[in-house]
Amino acid sequence: MEKLKHLLDHWIEHNREHAEKYKEWAEKVRASNPEISEILDRVVEKMEEVEKLLKEAYEKLK
């Protein structure tokens, strides 16, 4: 279970990093391409949901 705990920790961080990049790009293109920006905003919402689930799994291993 230690391996899984380590992987979950890594996945949580990795997911967070990706979500931050998506947020950055959503802001960068908001004025020029609001439709893409809205899609990226929705992606970020989903990534935040994934992060919550990964954290839930991680906590169950404690």
C-alpha positions as CSV (number, residue, x, y, z in Angstrom):
1,M,0.0,0.0,0.0
2,E,3.0,2.3,0.4
3,K,3.5,2.3,-3.3
4,L,-0.1,3.2,-4.0
5,K,0.1,6.0,-1.4
6,H,3.2,7.4,-3.1
7,L,1.5,7.2,-6.5
8,L,-1.6,9.0,-5.2
9,D,0.5,11.7,-3.7
10,H,2.3,12.1,-7.1
11,W,-0.9,12.1,-9.1
12,I,-2.4,14.7,-6.8
13,E,0.5,17.0,-7.4
14,H,0.7,16.3,-11.1
15,N,-3.0,16.9,-11.5
16,R,-2.7,20.2,-9.7
17,E,0.1,21.3,-11.9
18,H,-1.9,20.6,-15.0
19,A,-4.9,22.4,-13.7
20,E,-2.8,25.5,-13.0
21,K,-1.6,25.5,-16.6
22,Y,-5.1,25.1,-17.9
23,K,-6.2,28.1,-15.8
24,E,-3.3,30.1,-17.2
25,W,-4.2,29.4,-20.7
26,A,-7.9,30.0,-20.1
27,E,-6.9,33.5,-19.0
28,K,-4.5,34.1,-21.9
29,V,-7.1,33.3,-24.5
30,R,-10.2,34.6,-22.8
31,A,-10.3,37.9,-24.8
32,S,-9.4,36.4,-28.2
33,N,-11.2,33.0,-27.9
34,P,-13.8,33.0,-25.2
35,E,-15.2,29.7,-26.3
36,I,-11.9,27.9,-25.8
37,S,-11.4,29.7,-22.5
38,E,-14.8,28.4,-21.3
39,I,-13.9,24.9,-22.3
40,L,-10.6,25.1,-20.4
41,D,-12.5,26.5,-17.4
42,R,-14.7,23.4,-17.4
43,V,-11.6,21.2,-17.7
44,V,-10.2,22.9,-14.6
45,E,-13.5,22.1,-12.7
46,K,-13.2,18.5,-13.7
47,M,-9.5,18.4,-12.7
48,E,-10.5,19.8,-9.3
49,E,-13.1,17.0,-8.9
50,V,-10.4,14.4,-9.8
51,E,-8.1,16.0,-7.2
52,K,-10.8,15.6,-4.5
53,L,-11.3,11.9,-5.4
54,L,-7.5,11.3,-5.4
55,K,-7.2,12.9,-2.0
56,E,-10.1,10.9,-0.7
57,A,-8.4,7.7,-1.8
58,Y,-5.1,8.9,-0.3
59,E,-6.8,9.6,3.1
60,K,-8.3,6.1,3.1
61,L,-4.8,4.7,3.1
62,K,-3.8,6.5,6.3
